[in-house]
């Protein structure tokens, strides 16, 4: 799992990924280069020719597809994206065949270069405290047949409903430091049992963090977490260097819970507008399915574990 990895200084000296760094020009350069490298001439609908020295498209080919001069595209790819118009960014997205999440990420990087926060409001100087509103906890507690929790940009679990506490017991543990989904994914060997599709979960986790970093490049807590995971886990470092981005959205996942076994759950991601950057995740099982029965069994098991007279 976590292996002995070189420290930050040796990584940067060796030309490896810039551990934990989110400096805008480098982010733009690496994002555009990795997007360009993945597209073949055939995919772009152009004649590739022979003796190609680069993976994917050449800069000149991207420039032609986007209707830009080679010199201007080269400046953008070097990180000078500040001041680029929306039409230029749209053209680049089409040329590089970016999906909706990647296009949004490119816009976020351009806003950061222009000094414009994504939200249109001044950036916070310090991280917001953990969610503490009792009304939000009431909302979580009202969800009784599914797993519900709130997480922030750096993958901290801030609050859960009762079933969520039982479901994420392997991550939450007995308390102490704030439970963190990314740390569990990459630094805890139990994650490979909890997540049967570990590789998929790992790529998803890092891609979501990449997108969050683009939206808020000055988030110190996220920077610190990326630095920690990059120096402690090789898989995280490679995935971070791939510059893939995605949103969570909705879908299905498979888990192997230590108490009730394998469950297949559908998930929905909901933004919490009162706490920018925080989201509500709800996992539910198809009614009447074996997974629904196992979630019900988990809830009964959790109730039996509570001390007599406890309201928690």
C-alpha positions in Angstrom: 0.0 0.0 0.0 1.9 3.0 1.2 5.6 2.5 0.3 8.8 4.2 1.1 8.9 7.2 -1.3 11.4 10.0 -1.9 10.9 13.2 -0.1 9.7 16.4 -1.7 13.1 17.8 -2.5 14.4 14.7 -4.2 11.1 14.4 -6.2 11.3 17.9 -7.6 15.1 17.6 -8.3 14.4 14.4 -10.2 11.8 16.2 -12.4 8.9 14.3 -10.8 5.5 15.8 -10.1 5.6 18.9 -8.0 4.4 17.5 -4.8 1.5 19.5 -3.3 2.1 22.5 -5.5 -0.8 24.2 -7.2 1.0 27.1 -8.8 -1.2 28.3 -11.6 1.1 28.4 -14.6 2.5 24.9 -14.0 -1.1 23.6 -13.5 -2.2 25.1 -16.8 0.9 23.7 -18.6 0.6 20.2 -17.2 -3.2 20.0 -17.7 -3.0 21.1 -21.4 0.0 18.9 -22.2 -1.7 15.8 -20.7 -4.9 16.5 -22.6 -2.9 17.0 -25.9 -0.9 13.9 -25.4 -4.0 11.6 -25.1 -5.5 12.6 -28.5 -4.3 10.8 -31.6 -4.4 12.4 -35.0 -7.1 9.9 -36.1 -9.3 10.9 -33.1 -8.8 14.6 -34.1 -9.7 13.8 -37.7 -6.4 14.9 -39.2 -3.6 13.2 -41.1 -0.8 12.3 -38.7 2.0 11.5 -41.0 5.1 9.5 -40.0 8.1 10.0 -37.7 6.0 11.7 -35.0 8.1 12.6 -31.9 5.3 13.4 -29.5 2.5 11.4 -28.0 -0.8 12.6 -29.3 -1.2 15.9 -31.1 1.5 18.5 -31.8 1.1 22.1 -30.6 0.7 23.2 -34.2 -2.1 20.8 -34.7 -4.0 21.9 -31.6 -3.5 25.5 -32.6 -4.9 24.8 -36.1 -7.9 22.9 -34.7 -8.6 25.8 -32.3 -8.1 28.5 -34.9 -5.2 30.0 -33.0 -1.7 31.0 -34.0 0.9 28.5 -33.0 2.7 31.2 -31.0 -0.4 32.1 -29.1 -1.3 28.5 -28.2 2.3 27.8 -27.2 2.1 30.8 -24.8 -1.1 29.4 -23.3 0.3 26.0 -22.9 3.3 27.4 -21.1 0.9 28.8 -18.6 0.1 32.3 -19.8 -3.6 31.7 -19.9 -4.5 35.0 -18.1 -6.7 37.2 -20.3 -7.8 34.4 -22.6 -11.3 35.1 -23.8 -14.2 32.6 -23.4 -14.2 32.0 -27.1 -10.5 31.0 -27.0 -11.1 28.7 -24.1 -14.2 27.2 -25.8 -12.1 26.6 -28.9 -9.4 24.9 -27.0 -11.9 22.7 -25.2 -13.3 21.6 -28.6 -9.8 21.0 -30.1 -8.7 19.0 -27.1 -12.1 17.2 -26.8 -12.6 18.1 -23.2 -15.6 16.8 -21.4 -17.8 19.1 -19.3 -15.8 18.6 -16.1 -12.5 19.2 -17.9 -13.9 22.3 -19.6 -15.0 23.7 -16.2 -11.5 22.9 -14.9 -9.9 24.9 -17.7 -12.2 27.8 -16.9 -11.3 27.6 -13.2 -7.6 27.7 -14.1 -8.2 30.8 -16.3 -10.1 32.5 -13.5 -7.3 31.8 -11.1 -4.8 33.3 -13.5 -6.9 36.4 -13.8 -7.2 36.6 -10.0 -11.0 35.9 -10.1 -12.4 33.5 -7.5 -14.8 30.9 -8.9 -17.5 32.1 -6.5 -17.0 35.8 -7.5 -16.3 36.6 -3.9 -13.0 37.2 -2.1 -11.1 34.1 -1.3 -11.1 33.0 2.3 -7.9 33.6 4.2 -8.4 30.6 6.4 -10.2 27.3 6.1 -13.8 27.4 7.3 -14.5 25.5 10.5 -16.3 22.1 10.4 -20.0 22.1 9.8 -21.7 22.7 13.1 -25.3 23.8 12.3 -27.7 21.7 14.3 -30.3 22.1 11.4 -27.9 20.3 9.0 -27.5 17.5 11.5 -31.3 17.2 11.8 -31.5 16.9 8.0 -28.9 14.1 8.0 -30.7 12.3 10.9 -34.0 12.4 8.9 -32.4 10.1 6.3 -32.9 6.7 8.0 -32.8 4.2 5.1 -29.6 5.4 3.5 -26.0 6.4 4.3 -25.7 10.2 4.4 -22.7 12.4 5.2 -21.2 15.8 4.6 -17.6 16.2 3.3 -15.5 19.2 2.4 -13.1 20.0 -0.4 -10.3 18.0 1.1 -12.4 14.9 1.6 -12.9 15.3 5.4 -16.1 13.7 6.7 -17.7 16.5 8.7 -21.0 15.0 9.8 -23.0 11.8 9.3 -26.4 10.3 10.0 -26.6 7.2 12.3 -26.3 4.7 9.4 -23.4 6.7 8.0 -21.5 6.3 11.3 -21.9 2.5 11.2 -21.2 2.3 7.4 -18.0 4.4 7.6 -16.8 2.9 10.9 -13.6 1.6 9.3 -12.8 5.2 8.3 -14.2 7.1 11.3 -12.7 4.7 13.9 -12.7 5.7 17.5 -12.3 9.4 17.0 -9.1 11.5 17.1 -8.2 13.3 13.9 -11.0 14.2 11.5 -11.8 11.2 9.3 -10.6 11.7 5.8 -11.7 9.7 2.7 -8.4 10.3 0.8 -6.1 9.3 3.6 -8.2 6.1 4.2 -8.1 5.3 0.4 -4.3 5.6 0.0 -2.8 5.1 3.5 -4.9 2.5 5.2 -4.6 -1.2 4.0 -8.2 -1.8 5.1 -9.4 0.4 2.1 -8.6 -2.5 -0.3 -11.1 -4.7 1.5 -13.7 -2.0 2.0 -13.5 -0.9 -1.7 -13.5 -4.0 -3.9 -13.0 -1.8 -7.0 -10.1 0.0 -5.3 -8.4 1.2 -8.5 -11.6 2.9 -9.7 -12.2 4.5 -6.3 -8.6 5.7 -6.2 -8.8 7.4 -9.7 -12.1 8.9 -8.7 -10.8 10.3 -5.4 -7.8 12.0 -7.0 -9.8 13.3 -10.0 -12.3 14.9 -7.7 -9.5 16.5 -5.6 -7.9 17.8 -8.8 -11.1 19.5 -9.8 -11.4 21.0 -6.3 -7.9 22.3 -6.5 -8.7 24.1 -9.8 -11.8 25.7 -8.2 -9.8 26.9 -5.1 -6.1 26.8 -5.8 -5.2 28.7 -2.6 -6.9 26.2 -0.3 -4.1 25.5 2.2 -5.8 22.4 3.7 -6.1 20.8 0.3 -2.5 21.7 -0.6 -1.2 20.2 2.6 -3.2 16.9 2.1 -1.9 16.6 -1.5 1.6 17.1 -0.3 1.2 14.5 2.4 -0.3 11.9 0.2 2.2 12.5 -2.7 5.2 11.9 -0.4 3.7 8.9 1.3 2.0 6.9 -1.6 3.3 6.3 -5.1 -0.1 5.5 -6.6 -1.5 8.8 -5.4 1.5 10.6 -6.8 1.1 9.0 -10.2 -2.7 9.7 -10.3 -2.2 13.3 -9.3 0.4 13.8 -12.0 -2.1 12.5 -14.6 -4.2 15.8 -14.2 -7.5 14.0 -14.7 -10.6 15.8 -13.3 -14.2 14.7 -12.6 -17.2 15.5 -10.4 -18.9 13.0 -8.2 -22.4 13.6 -9.5 -24.4 10.4 -9.4 -23.8 6.7 -10.0 -23.3 3.3 -8.4 -20.6 1.9 -6.2 -19.8 -1.5 -4.6 -18.6 -1.8 -1.0 -17.5 -4.7 1.2 -18.5 -3.8 4.7 -16.8 -5.8 7.5 -20.1 -6.4 9.3 -22.7 -7.1 6.5 -20.6 -7.9 3.5 -21.0 -6.7 -0.1 -23.5 -4.0 -0.8 -24.3 -2.2 -4.1 -25.4 1.4 -3.6 -26.5 4.3 -5.7 -25.2 7.7 -4.8 -26.3 11.3 -5.3 -24.1 14.4 -4.6 -25.9 17.5 -3.4 -24.2 20.9 -3.0 -24.7 22.7 0.3 -25.1 26.3 -0.6 -24.8 27.6 3.0 -21.3 26.0 3.2 -19.5 26.6 -0.2 -17.2 23.7 -0.9 -19.1 21.2 1.2 -21.4 18.6 -0.3 -23.9 16.1 1.0 -23.5 12.5 -0.2 -26.4 10.1 0.0 -26.0 6.4 -0.7 -29.2 4.2 -1.0 -29.9 0.7 -2.1 -32.6 -0.5 -4.5 -35.7 -1.2 -2.4 -36.2 -4.9 -1.7 -32.7 -5.8 -2.9 -30.2 -7.9 -0.9 -28.2 -4.6 -0.4 -31.2 -2.9 1.1 -31.6 -5.8 3.5 -28.0 -5.6 4.5 -28.2 -1.8 5.1 -31.2 -2.5 7.4 -29.2 -5.2 9.2 -26.3 -2.8 9.6 -28.6 -0.2 11.2 -29.9 -2.9 13.6 -26.4 -3.9 14.5 -25.4 -0.3 15.1 -28.3 0.2 17.4 -27.3 -2.8 19.4 -23.8 -1.4 19.8 -24.9 1.8 21.4 -24.5 2.0 25.2 -27.8 1.8 27.1 -29.5 5.2 27.4 -27.3 6.7 24.8 -28.9 9.1 22.3 -25.9 9.0 20.0 
